Amino acid sequence: MSRQPNIVFSMSDDQRHDCMGCANHPFASTPNMDRLAAEGVRFLNGFTAVPLCAPSRATHMTGLYPHQHGVVHNRSALNTGIDTWPELLQQAGYRTGFFGKIHYATAGGRQPGGSPHPGFDRWVGFRGQGDYNDPTLIVDGKEINHRGYNTDLLANYAEQFISQADERPWALCLWYKAPHGPFTPPVRYADIHADAELPAPSTLNASHSNKPFSLQNGKPMGHEQNWFPDGNFIGDKTWEVFMRDYVRTVQGVDDALGRLLDVLDQTGMAEDTIVVHSSDHGYFHGEFGLADKRWMYDPSIRVPYLVRYPQLVQDPGRTVADLVLSLDIPATIMDLSGLGVPDRFQGHSLRPLLVENGEWARDDIFIQYFEDPPFPDLPTMTCLRTASEKLIHYLRDGEGDEFYDLVVDAEEQQNVIDDPAYSGRVTQMRNRLEAAKRQSDFSLPDLSRQY
């Protein structure tokens, strides 16, 4: 490789793994995500290390699990003394930019989006969740009112960053608000898919009888009586309105991604640029009556996972079934930049999977979620998932754990944790979960800490 690669890290908020044309969504039009899949590698089994916004974003920045970096819920700050990968690249001579939603606070109590985080030469963000239309963006520390649509405006700034005359390699994060609630699409897509058939999840009305106590008895988002088909599913939207607006909003993200791909082509930088597209976590579309994320079922923890790097990827257009995790993206960036993966990083470089015959060591993934104070109906939980099995362990007494044989029950309807026929496999998975916790130096963090 003649030079260090440029890096585009595109990340949606709440985009589930199957909301792309290349993932056979029934009506979503995502030609640019599809283009990445065709020109790179699409990972069929990409997962988040934590299905919640701020903790996941901090994990994507640090290469660490939440119990290590400190952003354990949406109201906690990054621990002191942790260098993010943009800081490491910047120190090595990269020009760096951030455009979008960061959501977590840095050490010292600075508010999310309130001022530039360390490691970035250019910063365009917003406070909290921001607004879809006519947002106030924070540009290098200064609040500026804008006219237009949030996703489009962020793409404007990212395009300008890429096009800047500078010989240094560069790295940017374009981390959208979309398609997070209130799921507001760009005006150009406000009416598309009005007649599209909406297939309901097969588990829409599935029983909760073998689910954890809090899911059976609490009121997590979407888990209300009689919301389907006419009541509000999430926010002020019925399920049908949500389903259409969600896809429309994702298509705005696809447009922004396409604009960056076009700029790379026009400037001759495509060959030298790593492009990653993923999401902080998935999103329920009514499975088990649920909206939002947080639970350890696949609609919440599986994410789109696309990587293009023409200089390295062999046999582009491949799909890869190996288990990959959000922690692997920071490790891959550090590896392919030539700087090496820091010892403290807890993910693996995807390099072996980008070449056609590389060896991949991981055969299970460890995922965690910590109770978020405003949402006590969702308890702290850990999960170990393999290609064929899933164990969910709740740290709150009385919840009841879950075990799923994914080969015969891919939709996770039959919790067989107490089935004698599965006792040996359950014990084996419990042992593997404990091994994963030891390997990651897992400990229960202080959940009362706020920024």
C-alpha positions as CSV (number, residue, x, y, z in Angstrom):
1,M,0.0,0.0,0.0
2,S,1.5,3.3,-1.1
3,R,0.0,5.4,1.6
4,Q,-2.1,5.2,4.8
5,P,-5.7,4.8,3.8
6,N,-8.4,7.4,4.3
7,I,-11.3,6.3,6.4
8,V,-15.1,6.9,6.2
9,F,-17.1,5.5,9.1
10,S,-20.8,5.9,8.3
11,M,-23.1,4.9,11.2
12,S,-26.9,5.0,11.5
13,D,-28.8,5.2,14.7
14,D,-31.3,2.4,15.2
15,Q,-30.9,0.8,11.7
16,R,-31.5,-2.9,12.0
17,H,-29.5,-5.4,10.0
18,D,-32.2,-6.2,7.5
19,C,-33.2,-2.7,6.5
20,M,-31.2,-2.6,3.2
21,G,-32.1,-3.7,-0.3
22,C,-29.0,-6.0,-0.3
23,A,-30.5,-7.7,2.8
24,N,-33.7,-8.4,0.9
25,H,-35.9,-5.8,2.6
26,P,-39.3,-6.0,0.9
27,F,-39.4,-2.4,-0.2
28,A,-36.4,-0.3,1.1
29,S,-34.4,1.4,-1.6
30,T,-30.7,1.6,-0.5
31,P,-28.6,1.7,-3.7
32,N,-25.5,3.1,-2.0
33,M,-25.5,0.5,0.9
34,D,-26.1,-2.1,-1.8
35,R,-23.1,-0.6,-3.8
36,L,-20.9,-1.0,-0.7
37,A,-22.0,-4.6,-0.4
38,A,-21.3,-5.2,-4.1
39,E,-17.9,-3.5,-4.0
40,G,-16.8,-4.8,-0.6
41,V,-17.9,-7.4,2.0
42,R,-21.3,-7.7,3.7
43,F,-21.2,-9.4,7.0
44,L,-24.4,-11.3,7.6
45,N,-23.8,-11.7,11.3
46,G,-22.7,-8.3,12.5
47,F,-23.6,-7.5,16.1
48,T,-23.4,-4.6,18.5
49,A,-21.5,-5.0,21.8
50,V,-24.2,-3.1,23.5
51,P,-27.8,-2.3,22.3
52,L,-28.0,1.3,23.5
53,C,-27.0,4.6,21.9
54,A,-24.4,6.3,24.0
55,P,-22.6,3.1,25.2
56,S,-22.4,1.8,21.7
57,R,-21.0,5.0,20.3
58,A,-18.4,5.1,23.0
59,T,-17.5,1.5,22.2
60,H,-17.1,2.3,18.5
61,M,-14.7,5.2,19.5
62,T,-12.6,3.4,22.1
63,G,-12.6,-0.3,21.1
64,L,-13.7,-1.2,24.6
65,Y,-16.8,-2.6,26.2
66,P,-18.9,-0.2,28.3
67,H,-17.8,-1.7,31.6
68,Q,-14.3,-0.6,30.6
69,H,-14.8,2.8,29.0
70,G,-17.5,3.9,31.5
71,V,-20.4,5.0,29.3
72,V,-22.6,2.3,30.7
73,H,-25.9,4.1,29.9
74,N,-27.1,7.2,28.2
75,R,-26.3,9.4,31.2
76,S,-22.8,8.4,32.0
77,A,-19.4,9.8,30.8
78,L,-16.3,8.4,29.3
79,N,-13.7,7.4,31.8
80,T,-10.6,9.6,32.0
81,G,-7.3,8.5,30.4
82,I,-8.9,6.7,27.4
83,D,-7.6,7.6,24.0
84,T,-10.0,7.1,21.2
85,W,-8.9,5.8,17.8
86,P,-9.4,9.3,16.2
87,E,-7.0,10.7,18.8
88,L,-4.4,8.0,17.9
89,L,-4.8,8.7,14.2
90,Q,-4.6,12.4,14.7
91,Q,-1.4,12.0,16.7
92,A,0.0,9.9,13.9
93,G,-0.6,12.7,11.3
94,Y,-4.2,12.1,10.2
95,R,-6.6,14.9,9.5
96,T,-9.8,14.0,11.4
97,G,-13.4,15.1,11.3
98,F,-16.6,14.2,13.1
99,F,-20.1,14.9,11.7
100,G,-23.2,14.0,13.6
101,K,-24.4,12.4,16.8
102,I,-21.9,11.5,19.6
103,H,-24.4,11.3,22.4
104,Y,-22.0,10.5,25.2
105,A,-20.1,13.0,27.4
106,T,-16.4,13.1,27.8
107,A,-14.6,13.0,31.1
108,G,-15.0,16.1,33.1
109,G,-18.7,16.5,32.5
110,R,-18.9,18.2,29.1
111,Q,-22.4,17.7,27.7
112,P,-22.9,15.5,24.6
113,G,-22.3,17.6,21.5
114,G,-21.7,20.6,23.6
115,S,-18.1,21.2,22.5
116,P,-15.6,19.3,20.3
117,H,-14.3,16.0,21.7
118,P,-10.6,15.3,21.7
119,G,-9.1,13.8,18.5
120,F,-10.9,15.9,15.8
121,D,-9.7,18.7,13.7
122,R,-13.2,19.4,12.5
123,W,-16.3,18.9,14.6
124,V,-20.0,19.3,13.6
125,G,-22.4,17.9,16.1
126,F,-25.5,18.8,18.1
127,R,-26.8,18.6,21.6
128,G,-28.5,15.4,22.7
129,Q,-30.7,13.9,19.9
130,G,-30.8,17.1,17.9
131,D,-33.6,18.0,15.4
132,Y,-34.3,16.5,12.0
133,N,-35.4,19.8,10.4
134,D,-33.7,23.2,10.7
135,P,-31.3,22.0,13.4
136,T,-28.9,23.9,15.5
137,L,-25.5,22.4,14.8
138,I,-22.3,22.9,16.8
139,V,-19.6,23.7,14.4
140,D,-16.1,23.6,16.0
141,G,-17.7,24.6,19.3
142,K,-20.0,27.4,18.0
143,E,-23.8,26.9,17.8
144,I,-25.1,27.8,14.4
145,N,-28.8,27.6,13.3
146,H,-29.2,25.8,10.0
147,R,-32.0,25.5,7.4
148,G,-32.5,22.1,6.0
149,Y,-32.6,18.4,6.9
150,N,-30.1,17.1,9.5
151,T,-28.8,14.2,7.5
152,D,-28.3,16.3,4.4
153,L,-26.5,19.1,6.3
154,L,-24.1,16.6,7.9
155,A,-23.3,15.2,4.5
156,N,-22.6,18.8,3.2
157,Y,-20.0,19.3,5.9
158,A,-18.5,15.8,5.3
159,E,-18.2,16.5,1.6
160,Q,-16.4,19.7,2.3
161,F,-14.0,17.9,4.6
162,I,-13.1,15.3,2.0
163,S,-12.6,17.9,-0.7
164,Q,-10.3,20.0,1.3
165,A,-6.8,20.4,-0.3
166,D,-4.5,18.6,2.1
167,E,-1.9,15.9,1.5
168,R,-2.4,14.2,4.8
169,P,-4.5,11.0,5.0
170,W,-7.8,11.7,6.6
171,A,-10.5,9.9,8.7
172,L,-14.1,11.0,9.3
173,C,-17.1,9.8,11.2
174,L,-20.5,10.6,9.7
175,W,-22.8,9.4,12.5
176,Y,-26.4,10.3,11.6
177,K,-29.3,11.0,13.9
178,A,-31.4,8.9,11.5
179,P,-33.4,6.8,11.6
180,H,-33.8,7.4,15.4
181,G,-37.2,8.6,16.6
182,P,-39.3,10.5,15.8
183,F,-38.4,8.8,12.5
184,T,-38.8,12.0,10.4
185,P,-37.9,11.4,6.7
186,P,-36.6,14.0,4.3
187,V,-39.4,15.8,2.5
188,R,-38.4,14.2,-0.8
189,Y,-39.4,10.8,0.7
190,A,-42.4,11.8,2.8
191,D,-44.9,10.0,0.6
192,I,-43.0,7.1,-1.0
193,H,-43.9,3.5,-0.2
194,A,-47.4,4.7,0.7
195,D,-48.9,1.6,-1.0
196,A,-46.1,-0.9,0.0
197,E,-47.3,-4.0,1.6
198,L,-46.1,-4.2,5.3
199,P,-45.3,-7.7,6.4
200,A,-45.9,-8.0,10.1
201,P,-43.2,-9.8,12.2
202,S,-44.2,-13.4,12.7
203,T,-43.5,-12.9,16.4
204,L,-45.8,-9.8,16.6
205,N,-48.2,-11.6,19.0
206,A,-45.8,-14.2,20.3
207,S,-46.3,-15.4,23.9
208,H,-44.3,-13.8,26.7
209,S,-44.9,-16.7,29.0
210,N,-41.3,-17.9,28.9
211,K,-39.7,-14.5,28.8
212,P,-38.0,-12.7,31.7
213,F,-40.2,-11.4,34.6
214,S,-39.7,-7.7,33.6
215,L,-40.8,-8.4,30.0
216,Q,-43.9,-10.2,31.2
217,N,-44.8,-7.7,33.9
218,G,-43.2,-4.4,33.0
219,K,-44.0,-1.7,30.4
220,P,-41.0,-1.5,28.1
221,M,-41.4,0.6,25.0
222,G,-44.1,-0.8,22.6
223,H,-45.2,-3.3,25.2
224,E,-48.6,-1.8,25.8
225,Q,-52.0,-3.4,25.5
226,N,-54.0,-3.1,22.3
227,W,-51.5,-0.9,20.3
228,F,-51.7,-3.0,17.2
229,P,-53.0,-2.2,14.7
230,D,-54.4,1.2,15.5
231,G,-52.8,2.4,18.7
232,N,-49.5,4.2,19.0
233,F,-46.6,1.8,18.5
234,I,-43.8,4.3,19.4
235,G,-44.1,8.0,20.2
236,D,-47.1,9.3,18.3
237,K,-46.9,6.9,15.4
238,T,-49.0,3.8,14.7
239,W,-47.1,0.7,13.6
240,E,-48.0,1.3,10.0
241,V,-46.9,4.9,10.0
242,F,-43.7,4.0,11.8
243,M,-42.8,1.2,9.4
244,R,-43.0,3.5,6.4
245,D,-41.3,6.5,8.0
246,Y,-38.5,4.3,9.4
247,V,-37.6,3.1,5.9
248,R,-38.0,6.5,4.4
249,T,-35.6,7.9,7.0
250,V,-33.0,5.2,6.3
251,Q,-33.2,6.1,2.6
252,G,-32.1,9.7,3.6
253,V,-29.0,8.1,5.2
254,D,-28.4,6.1,2.0
255,D,-28.4,9.4,0.0
256,A,-25.8,10.9,2.3
257,L,-23.6,7.8,2.1
258,G,-23.9,7.9,-1.7
259,R,-22.8,11.5,-1.8
260,L,-19.6,10.6,-0.1
261,L,-19.0,7.7,-2.4
262,D,-19.5,10.0,-5.3
263,V,-17.0,12.5,-3.9
264,L,-14.4,9.7,-3.5
265,D,-14.9,8.8,-7.1
266,Q,-14.7,12.3,-8.4
267,T,-11.5,13.1,-6.4
268,G,-9.8,9.8,-7.3
269,M,-9.6,8.7,-3.6
270,A,-11.9,5.7,-3.7
271,E,-9.1,3.1,-4.1
272,D,-7.2,4.5,-1.1
273,T,-10.3,4.8,1.2
274,I,-11.8,2.3,3.7
275,V,-15.5,2.8,3.9
276,V,-17.5,1.2,6.7
277,H,-21.2,1.4,7.2
278,S,-22.9,0.1,10.3
279,S,-25.4,1.1,13.0
280,D,-25.1,1.6,16.8
281,H,-27.7,-1.2,17.3
282,G,-30.8,-2.6,15.8
283,Y,-34.5,-1.8,16.5
284,F,-37.6,-3.8,17.2
285,H,-40.4,-3.7,14.6
286,G,-43.0,-5.2,16.9
287,E,-41.4,-8.5,17.6
288,F,-42.8,-9.8,20.9
289,G,-44.8,-6.5,21.0
290,L,-41.6,-4.5,21.4
291,A,-40.4,-1.2,20.0
292,D,-37.0,0.4,20.8
293,K,-33.9,-1.9,21.4
294,R,-32.0,-2.9,24.6
295,W,-33.3,-6.5,24.9
296,M,-30.9,-9.2,23.7
297,Y,-33.1,-10.6,20.9
298,D,-31.6,-10.4,17.4
299,P,-33.7,-7.5,16.0
300,S,-32.1,-5.4,18.7
301,I,-28.5,-6.6,18.6
302,R,-27.9,-7.4,14.9
303,V,-26.7,-4.5,12.7
304,P,-25.8,-3.8,9.1
305,Y,-22.1,-4.3,8.6
306,L,-20.5,-3.3,5.3
307,V,-16.8,-2.8,4.6
308,R,-15.2,-1.6,1.3
309,Y,-11.4,-1.2,0.8
310,P,-10.4,-1.9,-2.9
311,Q,-6.7,-2.3,-2.0
312,L,-7.4,-5.2,0.3
313,V,-10.8,-6.8,-0.3
314,Q,-10.6,-10.0,-2.3
315,D,-13.5,-11.2,-4.4
316,P,-15.7,-8.1,-3.7
317,G,-19.4,-8.7,-3.4
318,R,-19.0,-11.6,-1.0
319,T,-21.1,-12.2,2.0
320,V,-19.4,-13.5,5.2
321,A,-21.3,-15.5,7.8
322,D,-18.7,-15.3,10.6
323,L,-19.7,-13.6,13.8
324,V,-18.4,-10.0,13.9
325,L,-18.8,-7.3,16.6
326,S,-18.9,-3.5,16.7
327,L,-15.6,-3.8,18.7
328,D,-14.0,-5.1,15.5
329,I,-14.4,-1.8,13.6
330,P,-12.0,0.3,15.8
331,A,-9.5,-2.6,15.7
332,T,-9.8,-2.8,11.9
333,I,-9.2,0.9,11.5
334,M,-6.1,0.8,13.6
335,D,-4.7,-2.2,11.9
336,L,-5.3,-1.0,8.3
337,S,-4.0,2.4,9.1
338,G,-0.7,0.7,9.8
339,L,-0.5,1.9,13.4
340,G,-1.4,-1.5,14.9
341,V,-4.2,-2.6,17.2
342,P,-3.6,-1.3,20.7
343,D,-3.3,-4.1,23.3
344,R,-6.2,-2.7,25.3
345,F,-8.6,-3.0,22.3
346,Q,-11.1,-5.8,22.9
347,G,-12.1,-6.5,19.3
348,H,-10.3,-8.1,16.4
349,S,-9.2,-6.7,13.0
350,L,-11.4,-7.8,10.2
351,R,-8.4,-8.2,7.9
352,P,-8.6,-12.0,7.7
353,L,-12.2,-11.8,6.6
354,L,-11.5,-9.1,4.0
355,V,-9.1,-11.4,2.2
356,E,-10.8,-14.5,0.8
357,N,-9.1,-17.3,2.8
358,G,-8.2,-15.6,6.1
359,E,-8.7,-17.4,9.3
360,W,-11.1,-16.1,11.9
361,A,-10.7,-17.0,15.6
362,R,-14.0,-16.0,17.1
363,D,-16.8,-18.5,17.4
364,D,-18.9,-16.6,20.0
365,I,-19.7,-13.0,20.9
366,F,-20.3,-11.4,24.3
367,I,-22.9,-8.6,24.6
368,Q,-23.9,-6.5,27.6
369,Y,-26.6,-4.0,28.6
370,F,-26.7,-2.1,31.9
371,E,-29.9,-0.7,33.5
372,D,-30.6,2.8,32.3
373,P,-32.0,4.7,35.3
374,P,-35.1,6.1,33.5
375,F,-36.0,2.6,32.2
376,P,-36.1,0.3,35.2
377,D,-38.3,-2.2,33.3
378,L,-35.1,-3.3,31.4
379,P,-32.7,-5.0,33.8
380,T,-28.9,-5.4,33.5
381,M,-28.2,-8.4,31.2
382,T,-25.4,-10.2,29.5
383,C,-25.5,-12.4,26.5
384,L,-23.4,-15.0,24.8
385,R,-24.3,-15.9,21.2
386,T,-22.8,-18.4,18.9
387,A,-23.9,-19.3,15.3
388,S,-26.4,-21.8,16.7
389,E,-27.2,-20.9,20.4
390,K,-27.9,-17.9,22.6
391,L,-27.8,-17.6,26.4
392,I,-29.1,-14.5,28.1
393,H,-28.3,-14.0,31.7
394,Y,-30.1,-11.4,33.9
395,L,-28.2,-9.9,36.8
396,R,-31.5,-8.9,38.6
397,D,-32.8,-11.7,40.9
398,G,-36.1,-13.3,39.8
399,E,-35.9,-12.5,36.1
400,G,-35.2,-16.0,34.8
401,D,-32.5,-16.6,32.2
402,E,-33.1,-17.6,28.5
403,F,-31.5,-20.2,26.2
404,Y,-32.4,-20.5,22.5
405,D,-31.5,-23.2,20.0
406,L,-31.2,-20.9,17.0
407,V,-31.0,-23.8,14.6
408,V,-34.6,-24.9,15.3
409,D,-35.9,-21.6,16.7
410,A,-34.3,-18.7,14.9
411,E,-37.1,-16.4,16.1
412,E,-36.3,-17.0,19.7
413,Q,-39.8,-18.0,20.8
414,Q,-39.0,-21.2,22.8
415,N,-36.9,-20.5,25.9
416,V,-35.6,-24.0,26.7
417,I,-33.4,-22.9,29.7
418,D,-35.2,-25.5,31.9
419,D,-35.7,-28.2,29.4
420,P,-33.7,-31.3,30.6
421,A,-32.9,-32.2,27.0
422,Y,-30.8,-29.0,26.8
423,S,-29.2,-29.1,30.3
424,G,-25.7,-30.0,29.0
425,R,-25.7,-27.3,26.3
426,V,-27.0,-24.7,28.8
427,T,-24.2,-25.6,31.2
428,Q,-21.6,-25.4,28.4
429,M,-22.9,-22.0,27.4
430,R,-22.9,-20.7,31.0
431,N,-19.3,-21.7,31.2
432,R,-18.5,-20.0,27.9
433,L,-20.3,-16.8,29.1
434,E,-18.2,-16.8,32.3
435,A,-15.0,-17.3,30.2
436,A,-16.0,-14.3,28.0
437,K,-16.6,-12.2,31.1
438,R,-13.1,-13.1,32.4
439,Q,-11.5,-12.4,29.1
440,S,-13.1,-8.9,29.0
441,D,-12.3,-8.2,32.7
442,F,-16.1,-7.8,33.2
443,S,-17.3,-6.2,36.4
444,L,-20.5,-4.6,37.4
445,P,-20.0,-0.8,37.0
446,D,-21.4,2.0,39.2
447,L,-24.8,2.6,37.4
448,S,-25.6,5.7,39.5
449,R,-22.8,7.7,38.0
450,Q,-24.1,10.6,35.9
451,Y,-22.4,13.2,33.7
